[in-house]
Structure formats: C-alpha cells, structure tokens
Amino acid sequence: MQQHHPNAATAPVATPPSTLITEHEVRLATTAAAGVTAPPAPAPTGDRTTWWQRLWTRTDPPRPRRRHYPARYRFLEDAAMAREMHRL
C-alpha cells in the first residue's frame, strides 16, 4: 500500500485527450439503438392504379345470392317411385 505524503511532489499524470462527439454521431447512435424503421411506402398512384380500381369496383348493386337446389337424378326418382308403388 502506498502512503501519500502531502508535501511530496507528484508527477503529472498523463490524461487522454478529450473526445468531442458531434450531434450527428449522437443522433446516429440513438437511431441505431432505438431500431427506427423506414417510413411506409406511399400508396401507388397513376393511371394504372385508377384503371385497376375502376375494374374491380362494382357500380351496380350486388345481385342476390343464388338459392341452392339439391341435385335430382331421374333414375333415382324412378327407382324410389317404383319402390313406393310396390309397397302399396
């Protein structure tokens, strides 16, 4: 353990030169640490987009949905009718 004497001459200690950080470096480091994402791309505009929207936009009212009718096969109806007639 060293003893410090108040009257002893001390050698000057070499200090490293001070480093100056610019505002740009601070912003860059902050952005990198925060993980900022790129802004979203603007919506496409122009003639092609307008054409596409017109193509897929309905101007007439939607038609009512078609009703579901079960399939009726003639040969099954004939067989069912023959069976019922036989039972009578």
Backbone hydrogen bonds, N-H to C=O, Kabsch-Sander energy under -0.5 kcal/mol:
donor,donor_aa,acceptor,acceptor_aa,energy
5,H,3,Q,-0.6
8,A,5,H,-1.0
21,I,19,T,-0.5
22,T,20,L,-0.5
26,V,22,T,-1.8
27,R,23,E,-2.7
28,L,24,H,-2.5
29,A,25,E,-2.3
30,T,26,V,-2.5
31,T,27,R,-2.8
32,A,28,L,-2.2
33,A,29,A,-2.1
34,A,30,T,-2.3
35,G,31,T,-1.4
36,V,31,T,-1.2
50,T,46,G,-2.0
51,W,47,D,-2.5
52,W,48,R,-2.4
53,Q,49,T,-2.5
54,R,50,T,-2.3
55,L,51,W,-2.2
56,W,52,W,-2.0
57,T,53,Q,-0.9
58,R,56,W,-0.6
69,Y,67,R,-0.7
73,Y,71,A,-0.5
77,E,73,Y,-2.0
78,D,74,R,-2.5
79,A,75,F,-1.8
80,A,76,L,-2.7
81,M,77,E,-2.6
82,A,78,D,-2.3
83,R,79,A,-2.1
84,E,80,A,-2.3
85,M,81,M,-2.5
86,H,82,A,-2.0
87,R,83,R,-1.7
88,L,84,E,-1.3
